Amino acid sequence: MADPLLTVQNLRVDFDGVTVVDGISFTIGRGECLALVGESGSGKSVTSRSLVGLTGTGARVQVDRLDFDGEDLTRLSQRRWRRVRGARIGFVLQDALSSLDGLRPIGREVAEPLALHTRLTRTARQRRVVELLASVGVPEPEVRARQYPYQLSGGLRQRALIASAIACAPRLLIADEPTTALDATVQAQVLALLETLKTSDGGMLVVSHDLAVVARLADRIAVMRDGVIVEQGPTAQVLGDPRHDYTRALLAAVPGTRPKGTRLSAVPVASEPAAGDTATSASGDGRSPAGDVVEARGLTKSFLGPDGVRRTVVSDVSFTLGQGRTLGIVGESGSGKTTTARMVLGVEQPDAGEVRLHGRDWAGLGQAERRRERRRLQVIYQDPLSSFDPRYTVERVIGEALGVIGHPRGAARRDRTVELLEQVGLDAGYLGRRPLEMSGGQRQRVAIARALAPEPEVIVCDEPVSALDVSVQAQVLDLLADLQQRLGVSYLFISHDLGVIHHVSDQVLVMKDGSVVEAGDTAQIFERPQHAYTRALLAAVPRLHPTSSI
Amino acid sequence: MTALDVPVAAVPTATSPTARRRRSRRRAIRPGVALAAVFLVLLVVAALVPEWLAPQDPLALSPDGAFLPPGPGHLLGTDQTGRDVLSRIIHGARPTLILGLGATALAVTGGTLLGLLAGIGGRFVEGTLMRLVDVALAVPDLLLALVVITLVGTGTSNVLFAVAFASVPYYARIVRAQVHVVRRATYVEAATTLGLSRSAVIARHVLPNALKPLVVLATIRIGDAIANGASLSFLGLGTPPPAAEWGSMLSTGIQYISNDWFMLAVPGLAITLTVLAVTVVGRDLRRRSEGRAS
């Protein structure tokens, strides 16, 4: 590659004196796809934005060399920049819903770069828009072009965004987390689409936190951490033979390839159980299966939509959850998995069917009776921050949960709170903190501590790690496994991520459109899927190594 | 592609929320706001200990010194019975503030109860209450207060009650809307799954979080309460004559507008400045609270 398409040398970006990107260099050759991989805050998005001169206000960008297609971009005026942006460098943004103008049909969005950068007439532009939408796999492009973003699914929106990015046939296409918000099967389709867009003389830069996603697209991978590139090399080498510790940790943290019982994070996170920790072990010693804790039979729920049409969200779902076991529910958005969990929790009443707790009716209980039993079923949400009263400190959050089981106020409660915090790998220093001032992983730990406080038998985990970085996700998954081992608590674990489900579950329920399409032991589901949908779902998972059976 | 202008969100470090708060706290105080705040401080001092500020007894008659223009002995002149206008204005601060704060406190309480009832009550309760609130909002505040006065009679406390009654709908509406938002919050559901009773969830989580925007609305509406109270006094429905009260001073002043316009201008200006100062400070508080995440 004598003449790379893009050369970046010593790029530095500061925000208010805080260095976010600290002197990184890379090149993208013609016909090559480079992936920039890193966790949140690593500076990968800022890097991609600085390449199109859009770092945002307050940013100071310095670069020794920034050559694109034989032109020195550092010398460009704002005016000339606009001619590069959109025309010769296409940019696909992360969140398709907020990146598309909600008040314009997507056809006009796609036509905009054409109007700016080409001399096509209005009718020619419209023809081209339809062609573009068709080329990115939008069905009925003539109809879709007249629709607004809110009328389209996430996958179609992402396709529309890609169409507008490639409208002027750019030499370089930058995609910032192009599939992050998408369901597994849709993600696979968008990745396949991006693959077809790789041309022999153009380049592509993909930014993602997900190694598995980029493994499929990229020719080379650059791993970023804290604003520097820690490792750079051909995809096969970075994934197969990582040189840097951080890359190795990232790879190890991917749960997809590890069955239950293996650790994901390098360092053990949970502290030893404190002395006198007897209260929590009351619910059983370890993993001896002592019968079924939760039994759901024929759960059905429908909701009245805003258009007056009644939609069945969950239809005839049955399962059992054994003590100290984990039942994973996997499905794409809208499959009814969260509604199922809410019926088990007792915050949603089933239209039909029953939930039994230790063989006793649970869903049919009256409000007051159920309230007394609620502590036996606790919940961890996807977004822990919104599950805490914004005015509360960590001490009050956990103290409230302790108060519910009649724990006396004062020093004893405080001691127990600290004990719970230590169980989840935090310490007394967090008592006075507000969740707002904590990181995502720390918040989720507090949420777990709160869920443990009433000494529950079952914890419903609703996408508990979906918002976390992969290394933090690994720590939280390990923590949950440790706690199950020690306390014998059962998990009803909901996730859209097959890798996570595979890692945590003893049994798996695959849901689609409100129904269970397949259920069984984890190994059986993942190795010998019976249903076509399960097979499609498994096939859609991006893999690190082509050979591994997820 | 306007979304590109959004500052990169992935950047902030772990300390940024606190840093942002520190910055908003340090935000410069506008001169107008500072002036309004100084005025309010003076007003509070006048209400608490008027004798410190007032040069003379506000009720001391001096028949031969009536209608004096502003001068060395009487900085703001005297009224028709020779009482010192400045002293009367200073002594008038207390009833004015009591009315403003009292009526607002009463209205906030009533509005919160109504709004909460509408927010957590069933469809029927909510529908009935909110239609009543709509009707009340359609009638001008002062008119509503006048209707109440005709029902309960005149007098200082009745004016306070009438003014409070007229602003209840504003608070009820905002509390109801907030309750609707908060009761669907995940933390409310989380509290329910812990096994807290419905009333405990409402008392601990729904109500405190629903009241947050109310604080700001209340500070702004204190000014409205003062103006409405003064209007009722002006009509002779409030505090009976000898006492120093801005609204009644205004109404006395208007009778002598041809020979002593100062008697009218001074209480009028006092009311205007007070309402203005309260509103300016209230808006500034709102501006500051909006920058924060919680």
Interface residues (C-beta under 8 A of the other chain):
Chain A: F15 V18 V20 S40 G41 G43 S45 V46 R49 V52 L54 T55 G56 T57 G58 A59 G86 F91 L93 S98 S99 D101 E112 S164 L345 G346 V347 Q367 R371 R372 E373 R374 R375 L377 Q378 V379 Y381 D383 S386 S387 F388 D389 P390 R391 E400 A401 V404 R434 L436 E437 S439 R450 P454
Chain B: M1 T2 A3 L4 D5 V6 P7 V8 A10 V11 T13 A14 P17 T18 A185 T186 Y187 E189 A190 A191 T192 T193 L194 G195 L196 S197 R198 R204 H205 P208 N209 A293 S294
